[in-house]
Every structure is written in C-alpha cells, then in structure tokens.
C-alpha cells in the first residue's frame, strides 16, 4: 500500500486548491491580526509590575544581615 495511490481522486475544482486548508489559513491570519483585549493587556501589565516589585525587593535584600541577628 503506497499512500497516494490509495487516495480517492479529487474533484476537478479541488485539484489546484485545498479549500479547507486555505480557509483555515485565512481564519488563522484574521485571528492573529485581532487586537489584544484591553482586560488582557491590563492583566499582563499588572503581572509585569508585580514581577518588577518582587525583583526589586529581592535585590534590596541582597547583602542585608539576617533580621534574627545570627550570622
């Protein structure tokens, strides 16, 4: 059994095109070009800010003696 020989013949209007593939690619392009929802932008910015704060807090803790006085 070789793959292509066992496939049914395509209708003449499909021979040079793949309608499903073309339709899927077109829809995918549309989705990629949609704007990012404002709520999602806000959530991303809030997460970035939280990460920045945590990084700053961690940097400020470097070099500090432990609070319990042991070292």
Order of alpha helices (4+ residues) and beta strands (2+ residues): alpha-alpha
